[in-house]
Amino acid sequence: MRFPFRSYFKSHHRQTLSSLRFILDSLFFLLSKFNPMAGNQHATPHSDDPPPFDPSEPSIPISYPLKTLEELESRSYFDSFHFPFTKASVKLPPYAANELPKRPRLLVCHDMAGGYLDDKWIQGGNNPDAYAIWHWYLIDVFVYFSHSLVTLPPPCWTNTAHNHGVKVLGTFIMEWDEGKFLANKLLSSKDSAKMYAERLSELAAALGFDGWLVNMEVSVDVGQIPNLEEFVSHLTQSMHSLVPESLVIWYDSVTVDGKLNWQDQLNEKNKPFFDISDGIFVNYTWQENYPKQSAEVAGYRKFDVYMGIDVFGRNTYGGGQWTTNLALDVIKRDNVSAAIFAPGWVYETKQLPDFQTAQNRWWGLVERSWDISQNYPLTLPFYSNFDQGHGYHISVDGKQISQTPWNNISSQSFQPLLEFFGESTAGNLEVVVDLKEQSYNGGGNLTFNGTLDDDIHFSARLFEGKLQLADSPVHFTFSVKSNGSSLLGLSLEFTSAVRKQKSVLLASWGDSLMTMTRFVRHFDNVIMPRRVTKLETEPSWVILESSIAMEGYMLTKIHAVCYKLRPEVHKSERQGKTMAFSPTEYHAVLGHLAIDSRTQNSNFPPSTSWLVDGNYIEWSSGSHGSRKLNVKLVWKLKDGKTHLFPKYYIYVKKQPNLSIAEPNRSLQLVQEYLGVAEVEAFYVSDLVVSSGTSRIKFIIQVCSLDGAFQKLEESPSLDLDVQGS
């Protein structure tokens, strides 16, 4: 059985059961460190009885928490082999790095089976069904929670949250008997409290996340309260100094008289901690009038009060689960903020009919109560391939490069704001992020399936932005594949302070006159694509490019438009005649969307501009004369400049020994996809190099912010001779 910060059981039962959970979670975490991605040849452990985990030794990069104050004080984490990999690579965009908006906010606290599951594998795992969140447009703050002393968010969560404009917090928690012992050490003096606060701030700044949830769920001697206040105050100040507009949020637990006594509201017993921090996460067993009372106590800081909701429904207001929206309605009405705890309930309890559908349905209820918090696009370039960070294959420019199931939340791109009602999207077409149909880029698509008559069109919301347009044209590029007469375009809505709103259709390819005639009454302007390209290698994909100049306007909405122009034809088997008919079947796939103000393609530094090296090289013997290689690949630009590249795809080519190769045989070396890196390093583990291979080449394919990939033959690389070949 699971327990959030507080359960409704009697105190001694609660402490016994949660202490047991703490022990089990600790054992689970330690054991799970040695069971990476089962079945992945690059990640399988060497032994069923591995040695104790030594973070200083090279191994598959993982994210892990700190268990002791000694680890925190000694800064040993910074000496870990894993430290460079655990840094988030995506910074908050400027608009999100500012102070939180003055409105009710939504904080989401992720808690799942002790944490550090599929998400701890920094370079990704092979579970296509791994948990992820993709409704970031509803969220302001994300907390990664576990029952370890110092919970450091895995970088995959920080990367994708930052990409969507959401701040990320780690958790500092003390609970039960061990927590009481640790609290005595932490609060032994004001100097001690300040030192640990500075260590926490240093960690957050170094790893690139935005602050802490402080959960002191232990009783404290009343004489230590001044030191506890010093800890919270100094942590808040030092975080603000190192990471401007960062957050320290206090959890409603211990009171100013030192008692562990959850108040379920903001009042005089916990307000002193609220006053010296950036907000309070109120325990979730509140009553209906508590949000209003808390707002009155908070005064002008009422939006810094986050009323807790336990999605598992353990004595929470409204019951949680499928009625979480009841609590959200009350919180929104009383004009304070909300804190949703454990939305992974949908995943953990295997809600029907499947996780994808249940997740969309549950967050759809949240949206109808809370509304949208994040808008995008806001700046250019803007790019989305609809990747959710898990799937069954990976593609680049329409060509599949891997058929291995995978998960890596860092790969999640901007997510569409699909509207869900009941079991599917609204309307007569089903619109879903499809992980199984071959993608254009990454591992996801938007698919549109169902029925559609020839004389109507269907619209589906994709994005809601606030993109102010300048005098230069804006260029839209999107990839589509479809069946028969199914066509897919984009509708854009623009607003202006001095002019009326305008709607524009970026039409699909086809009959221009018929398209104009069909849509002129529905849109202010209809634009045919200026360029239509079919890929030579993957002719099913069509790349559409359109441009528009809307100086003085703001792009606010992007919708997909599904339509047909003419009936399809078929031959009557009975009469042998060609006849027109009006089919209702519709199928189209949107592979990606890119918006930019530039007309030229992405410029990548040439391969000679990079320094690529291999560290921690280790060869070992494999079966049938093969060799196994471990190596840490690192790369950087020679000029020392920082270029903003969001990710790198890593490949390997294996060169046979020419002295034993068949004479006159043309060697066609095929690159093998190894994985993706968000930092300028990648650890290759247990790479099997068959006998007869003399040389291997690692290729680092650079990806730009607009979704373009550098050509493999022009990408930086590293050659290594095979030891013993």
N, C-alpha and C positions, 0 to 999 in steps of 0.2 A: 504494500500500500504506500502511496505517495503522500508527502506532507509538504505544504508550502511553509512560509515563514512561521505561521501559527496554525494549529488545528483546534478543533472545538472539543477535543477530549480533555479529561481531567489532567491536571498538570503532571502527576507522577507517571500516568500511563503514557502521556505525550512524550515525556523525557525518555522513558525506557525505549519506546518504539523508535523515536527519532535517533537516539544513540545507536540503536541497531542499524538503522538506515545509514548513518554516518560511517559505521564500520564497513557495511556492505559496499557503499559507494566507493570508499577508499580502496577496498580490495578489488572492486571492479575496475577502477581506474588503473591501478598498478598492473593488473593482468592485461588490460586492454592495450597497454603500451606495447605489448609484445605480440599482438595479433593484427598487424596491419593488413589491409586489403587482401583477404584470402583469395588465392587464385591468381594474383598479379605477380608475374615472374620478376618484376622489378622491386617487389616489396615483401616477399615471403620470408619469414624469419628462418634462420639456419637450423634452429633446434627447437624441440618441444619443451626444453627446459632452459630458457635463456638466462644469462647472468643478470644481476640487478641492473636497473636502468642507470646509466651514467650519462648525464646530459652533456658532458664535455667530449664524449667520443662521437665520431661521425656515425650517423645513422639516418634513416628516412626522417625528414624534418616533421616534427610534430609541435602542436601547441599544448602546453600543460600549465597547471596552476602552481602556486607556491603553497606549501603545506605548513611551513613553520616561520616564526618571526626571525629565526636565525638566517634562513634563506633570504628574507627580505632585507635584513640589516646588512648582510655581507655583500650584497650586490652580485651574488654568484650567478644570477640569471644572465648577466651580461657576458659572462665567460662561457656560456653554453654554446655548443655547436649549433643549436637550433635558433639562437637569438636573431641572427641576420635574416632568417626566413620568416620569423614571427612578426616582423614589422609590417604594418599596413602600408600598402603602396598608393592608396587613393586618399587624397586629402579632401576634406570638406570643401565644396565650392564656396566662393566668397560670400554668397548670399546666405548660406547655411551656417557659416562660421561666425555669424553675428549673434546678437542676443536673440533668444527665443521669442517668437511673436507674442504679442499681447492679446491672447485669445485662449480658450480652452485647448489644451494640448493632449495628445495621446502618447503615453509611455507604454512600451511593450517589454515585458520582462520574460526572457526565454529561460525556461527551466525544463530539462528533460533528462530523466534517469541519471542524474549526477553530472551531466554535461560531458563534453569532450568525447563525442562518439564519432560519427563519420566526419564531423567538421574538424577534428583535430589533425587530420592528414593534410598538411599545408599544401602539398602538391597534388592533392586530390586522391580519391579512392575509386572503387569500382562498383559502388552500390547505386544503381540508377533510381532507386526508390528512396534515397536518403532524404531526410527532412530538410525543407527550405521554407523561407517566407518570401513571397513575391508581391505582397500588397503594401509595399513601402510608401505609396502615396497617401496612406491613411495615418502614418506614424511620424512623430516628431523626435522621440528618443527611444533607443533600443538598449536594453540591459542584458548582458550575458551573465547568467546566474548559475552558481553551483554551491555546494556545501564545503568547498575548500576555503582555506583562510583568505587567499588572494586569488581571485578568479580573473585571469587575463583573457579577454575575448580573442578567440582564434581570428587571425587576420582576414579570413574569408568573410566573416560577418562585418567587420569594420569596412572592408573594401566595398562590398555591395551596398551597405547602408550609407556610407559616405557618397557613393555614386548617385544615390537617390536623395541626398540632402538630409540624411538622418544622423543625429549624434549618437555615439556609442559609449556606454559606460561599462566598466568592470565592476566586480563586487568585492567588498572587504567585509567579511563576516566572522563573528565569534558567537558560538553557541554551545550550550550544554557544559558538562564538567570541564572538558578541554578548553572551551572558550573562556570559562571563568579563570582558569589558570593563565591563559594568554592575556586576558584583559588586565590581570594584576601586573604582568610584566610591561605591557604597553603603557599602563597608566601609573607606573611607579614614580614618575616625576614628569614635570612639564617638559623638560629637555628630552626625555624619552618619547613622549607623545609627539613632540615636534619632529624628532628625528624620523620616526616611522611615517609620519605624514609626508615628509620630504622624500622618503624612499618611494612611497606610493605615487607621488606626483612625478618623480623621475621616471618610473616605469611607464606611466601613461603617456608621457611626452615622448619617450624613446620608441614606444610601440605604435604610436600614432592614433590612440583613441582619446576620448573626450572627457573622461572623469570617472567618478566612482559613485556607486550606491553603497552607503555605509549601514551595515546591519549588525548592531551591537545587541544581539539577542541573548544577553546574560544580565544577571543582576550585578550591580556595582556598589561597592562601599560608598556611602554618601560623601566621604572625604575625598574620593577620587573623582567626583563629578567635575570640579574645576579643571582637572587634567584632561578629562574626556572632552570638555568644552574647548580646551586648548587644542586638542587633537583635531576636532572637527573644524574649528576656526582656522587653524594653520593649514590643514589640508585644503580647505576652500581657497585661502589666499595664495598658497604656493601653486595650486593648480591654475588659478587665474593668471599668475605670473608667467608660468611656463607655457600654458595653452590658453590664450585669451578666449573668453566666452565659453570656457569649459564649465562642467557642472559637478557639484557634489550634492547628492540627495540623501537625506537622512531617512532611515526607515523607522516607522512608529513602533518602538519596542521599549527600551529602558527609558525611564522617566527621570526628571531632575532630582528626585529623591532616591535614585539608585535602584528602584524596583523594576523588575521585568513585568510590565503591566501595559498591555496594548490598549490604546485609548480609542481607536477606531475613528478618531477625528483630531483636528488640530485644537488644542486647548492649552491652558497654562502649564500643564505637566510636561508637554513636549515642545512648546513654542520656543523656549530658549535655544534648542538645537536648530529649529527652523530659522531662527533669526540670524544664525551664524553660518548658514549653508544656503544652497541655491534652491532648496525645495524639500518637501516631505512626501514620502510614499506612505499613505495612511493604510493601516491594516484593513483587511477586506471584510471584516464582520460588522460593518457599520449599519446604522439604521437610516430610514429614509430622510430624516431631518438633519442628519449629520453633515452632508455636503454644504447645505446652506449655513449651518452654524460655523463650520470651518471657514467658509468664505468671509463671514463677519469677523472672525478672529484674525484672519490673514490681512484684511483690509486691501490696500492697493496691490498686495502680492497674492491675491486669491488664485491666480493661474499657476502659482508655484505649489499649490496643494494638489497632489495626485491621489485621488481616491482609489484604493485597490479593489480589484475584481479577480477572484480566483476562478479560472475557466473550468476547473474540475468541479466547482460548485460546492466546496466544503464549507457550508454555513455562510456562504457569501450572499450579499444582497442580490436578489433576482434569480439566484439559483445557478448562475454560470451556464456552461455548456451551450445549448441552443437558445437559451434565454439571456445570454450575456448582454444583449441589447437593452434589456429592461433596466439594468444598472446604469448603462451608458446614457439612457434617456434622462434619468434622474440627475446624473452628474452634469450633463449638458444643460439641463434646465436651470440648475443652480449656479451655472457659470464658473465652475472650477474644472480642473483637469482630471484625467483618468489614467490609471495604471493597470493594464491587463497583465495578469500573471499566468504563465503556462499556457499560451495558445496552442502549444504542441499537443494538447488534449485531443485534438482532431486526429492527429497522427498516431499517438500512443494507444488510443482506444479503438483504432481501426474503424472509424465511422464509415458507414455505407453511403454510396455503393463503392467508392474508392477514394483514396486520399485527395487526388486532384479535384474531383467534383466536390467532395465534402469541404475541402479547404476553401474553394471559391464560394461555396454557399455560405459558410460561416463568416468569412470576411465581408461578404455581401451584406449580411445583417449588421455588421459593425459599420459599414459605410452608410447605410440608411439611417443609422442613429447619429453618426458622428460627422460625416461628410469628409471631403478631401482636404488633406493637410499640405501636401506637396504638389507643386505644379512643374511640369516639364513638357517641352523644352523651355529653358530660360536663356540659354546661351548657345552659341555655335562653336564648333560643330556639334551636332546631335546625331547619335547613332544608336540603333537598337536592332539586334538580330533575334529578339524574343527568347533568348536562352534563359532558362530558369536555374542553371547551375547543376543540372543532372540530366542524364539521358542515356541513349543507347548507341550513339555514334557521334562523330565530329566531322564537320566539313569545312573546307576553305574554298570560297568562290565557287560553290556548287559542286565541288569534287570531294567525295568522301575520303578522309585520310585515316580514319580509325573506325572500326566496328566493335570496339570494346566498350561495354557498359561503364559508366563513370559518374562521379560526383565531384563538384568543386564549386562552392557558392561564389567564390571570387570571379568565376566566369559569367555570372549572371549579369545580363545587360539591362538597360532600362525596360521596365515591365509595362505592358499595356494596361490601361485602366478599363478592363472588360467589365461589363455590367452583367450580373448574374441574378436570375430570378428562378427560384425553385431549383431544378436539377440542371439547368443549362442557361445559356445566354438568352436574352429576350429576343423575340422575333421568330421568323420561320426558318432561319438558318442557325445552326449551332456553330459558335465561334470558340475555339479552344487553342491553347498552346499545345502543339503536338510534338511529342518527343520521339516518336517512332518513324514518321515519314522523313525521308532524307532531307537535310537542311541545306540552306544556301551557305550560311556561316554558323559555326558553333554546333549546338545540338538541339535547337528548337525552331519551330515555325509557328505561324498563325494559320490555322486551317479553317475554311468556311465550307460547311457541308449542309446539304438539305435540299429544299425545293424552292424554286423561284420562277415565277411566271415571266414571260418575255416583256410584259408591259409595266412592270414595277421594278423598283430598285430597293436594296436593303442597305442600311447604314449601321455600322458598329463603332462605338467609341474606342479610340486607341489612346490618345493623349490629350491632356488639357494643360496648355502652357501659358506663359506670359513672356513671349519672345518679341522684344521691340525691334522693328525692322528699320534699317538705315536706307540710304539712297541706292546702295548696290543691290543687284538682283540676288535672290535666294534660290539655291538649286536643290531640287529634290531628286533622289535616286532611290528606286525600290525594285526588288526582284519579285517576280510572280511566276508561278506555273499553274496551269489550269486545264480543265477538260472541256472539250467541245467548244460551245459558245460562251462559256463562263468567263466573264471579264471582271477585273478588279482595278479600281482607281482609288484616289484619295480625295476627300472633301476637306477643305480648310475654311475656318471661320476667323475673320479679322475684326478687330474693334479699333476705334479711333476716338479721341476726345473731341475732335472737331468735325468728324465726318460720320456718316452712318455706317453701320456694320455691313460687311461684305462677305459673301460666300463664294468660294471658288472650287471648281471641280478639276482636279488633275486626272484627266481621263486615261483609260487604258488605250492600247494601240487598236486600230481598226478603222472603220469608215468614219471619216471626219464629219461629213455632212450629216449622216444619220445620227452621230453622237451629238452634234450641236442641236439638231432638231429635237432630239429626245430630251435634252437636259436644259435647254435655254430658259425654260419657265421655272426650273427648280433652283438655279444658281445664277448669281450675278455675272459670273464669267466661267467659261469652259475652256480649258487649255489642253491641247493635244500634246503628247510627248515630243520633245525636240529631237530625241534620239531613242531608238529601239534597238537593243542588241541581244542576239541569241548566242549563248556560249557554245563554242566549238566542241568542247569536251562534254558538256552537259546541256544539250539543245532543249531540254524540257524547261529550262529556266529562261525567262525573258527579263532583261534589265531595262527599265523605263526611266528616262531622265526628263525632267521638266524644270522650267525656271519661271519665276514670278518676281515682279518689282512692286512693292507695296510700301513705299516710304511714308512714314508717319503712322503706320498701322502696327498693331500688336497681334501676333498670331496666338489665338487662344484655344482653338480646338482642331484636332486632327481625327477624322473618322475614315474608316475603310468603306468603300462603296462597291457593293456587289450588284452586277447587272448583266443583262443580255441585250444584244442589238437586233438579232434576227433569229427566226426559227432555224433549227438545224434541219438537215435533209437526210433522208434515208431512202433506200430502194425497196419498193414493195416486192416481197418474194413471190407473191401470187401473180402480179401483173408485169413485173419487170420494169416498172416505171419509177422515176424519181419523184418523190412527193415531199412537200413541206409539212412539218408538224411542229407543235409547240411543246417541247419537253419541259419538265419541271425540275429535273435533277440539276444541282449546282455543286461544283467542287472547284475551289481555288485555294492556293497557298501563297501567303505573303512571307517571303524569306527574310527580308531586312528592309530598313528604312534609314536613309542617311540624308541629313539636311546640312548644307554648308553655304557659305558666301563666296567660296573660291570656285573657279572653273577648272583649274589644273589639278592633276592627280597628286596624291601625297608624295612628298619628297622625303626619301629615306637617306640617311648617311650611307655612303658606300661601305662595303665590307672592310676596306682598308682603313676606315676611320675607327675601327674597334680593336680593342685589346681583348683577346679571349685566352683564358688559361684553365688548366685543370689542376685542382688541389686534392690532397688526400687520396691519391691514386693507389688502389689496392687491387692486385690480381690474385685470383685463387683458381684452383683446379675444379673443373666441372666433370660431367659424365661424357663418355665417348670421346675423350680427347679435347673437349671444349674448355674454354676459360671463362671465368666470371670476373666482371669489372665493377668496382665501386669508384666513383670519382665525383668530386664537386666541381661543376662548371661555373666559372665566373667571367663576367664580361663588363666592359665599360668603354666609353668613348675616349679616345686618346687626348682630345682637347680638354677633357675634364668638365665640359659643360653638361648640364643636366637637361636632357631631352625628355619630354613627357610622353613616354610610350606605355600604354596601359598593360601590355602583356607580350610575352614571347612564346612561340611554339618551338618545342625542342624535338629534333629528329636525329637519327643516326643512320649512316651508310656504312656498310661493311665491305671492304675491298678484299677479294680473294687473292691468294698468293699467285702471282702471274707465272711463277716457275712451275706450278703444278696444275695450272688451269689448262683446259683443253685448247690445243692450238687452233688459230684462226677463228676462235669463238668471240663474238662481239659481247662485251660485258655491259649489261644494262643494270646498273646498280639502282635499287629501289630504296628510297628513304623510309625508315620506320619511325612512326610518330611515338615519342616517349611521354610527352606531357606538356603542361603549360606552366610558365613561371610569371609571377607578378612582380618579382624583384629580380635584380641582375645576378641571379644565381640559381642553380638547379642541381639537385643531388641525384645522380644515377646510381641505383642500387641493384646489384646482382644481374647486371646486363650479361646475357649469355652470348659468347662469341664462339662460333663453331670452329672446329679444327679446319685448317686451310685458309683461315682469314689472317691476312698480314697487317691490315691497317683499317682503322675506323675513323670516320669523320662525323663530328657532331656539328649540327647546323642550328643556329639560333635565328628563327624567322621573326622579324620585328613586325608588330601590329600598331597602327596609328589610332588616334582618337576617333577618326572618321570611319573606322572599321576596315581600312585597307591593309593588305599584307604585302610585305616586301617579297620580291621574287626569290625563290630558294637559291638560285644560282648567283644572286647578288647579296645574299645574307652573310653575316659574320659566321665563322666556323672555326673548328679546332680539329687538327689531325693528331691521332695517337697511333704509334706502332703497337701491335699486339705483342705482349711480353711472351717470349718463348716461341714465337712463330718462325 
